Amino acid sequence: MKKSIVVSAALAAFIAAPAFAGNETAGTNMSMKPVTSQVSSKDALTDAEVRKVDAASGMVTLKHGALANVGMPPMTMAFKAKDPAMIKQVREGDKVKVRVENVDGTLTIVKLEKQS
């Protein structure tokens, strides 16, 4: 009889104890909904530096950060510019933000923003 009283008391103490000490979960979203970013990966821009501009071929060589949407690590590479106007707005050494996508099998700059 004594053993069952000790076990019952221990079980009661365990059940009554709070699951978390203090206020560790205050402000935490405990829902199971996925968290979404403010900027979708479709709109994400990558930091880059213009290394070369070739207006004749429509190519811009960039030293760029990771291009997650096309699975490319940071490197220096030439890309086709989707719009010829992009070529006219940048010069070697310019800091830019770019969006590169695979367009009909060619890695293409589809968005380019010159940084000040």
N, C-alpha and C positions, 0 to 999 in steps of 0.2 A: 504494500500500500504506500509506503514511504516513497518508493521509486517513482510511482505514477504521479505523485504530488510534485516532485522535483521536475520531472519532465513536463508536466502541465504548466508549471510556473515559468519554465524556460521558454516553452512554446508561446505562452501568453506575452512574455516580454519581447520576443522576436516579432510577433504579429503587431504589437503596439508601437514598435520602433519605427520612426520615419524612414522611408527608402533612401532619402538623401539628407545629409546634414546641412544645416544652414539654408541658404536660398540659391543653391547652385544652378537651378533650372529656370530662374526668373528670366523672362524675356526670350526664352528658347522656344522655337517653333517645333512642337512635338508632333505635328501632323506628318503623315506619310506621303504627302504630295512632293513631287520633285521640285527642287529649287531652281528657278530660271534666272539667268543673268539679264541685266538691263540691256546689254548689247548682245544680240544673237551672233553666233559664230559666222553666220552668213554675211554679217555687216562688219566683222572685225577687220581692223587695219593693222598692218605690221610696220614697225619702224624700219627705215632703210636709208642708205646714202647712195646718191647717184655717182657712179664711177665713170660711166661713159654714155654718151648720147650719139646714136647713129641715125640721123634723120633719113638717109637714103634707104636704109633697110627697115626703118620703123622700130628699131630695137633700143632698149635702155638697159644698161648693165647696172645692177644694184648689188650693194653689199647689204644683205637683209637679215632680219631676225627669222625665227622659225615661222614657217608658213604651214600651220597645223591643218588647214583645210585641204591642202594638197600633199600632206605628209612629207614636207621638206624641212630639214634642219637648217640652221643659220649657215649662210655661205654667200659667195659672190657669183652672180650668174646673169646672163642676158635674157631679157624677156621681150616679147612682142608687145607693143602698146596697142590697145584696142582702138583708141581714138588718136589720130595724128596730132591733134591739138595738145595732147599730153607731152609730146616730144618738144614742142615749142615752149612749154612753160618751165622746163627744168634745164639746169646746166650741171656739169661735173662739179661734185662737192656739195650739192644741195641736199639738205635733210628733207626726207619725205615720209609720208605714210601711204602704204599701198595695200591693195587687195589684188591678189593674183589668183586666177582660176584656170582650170583646164578647159579651154574653148576649142572644141573639135580636135583634140589631141595636142594642142599647142598651149604651153603655159603662157598666159596673157595677163598683162596688167589691165584690170577692168576698172579700177578706181585709183586715182593718184591725187594726193593732197600735199602741196608744198608747205613745209613748216617755216615759220619765221625765226 
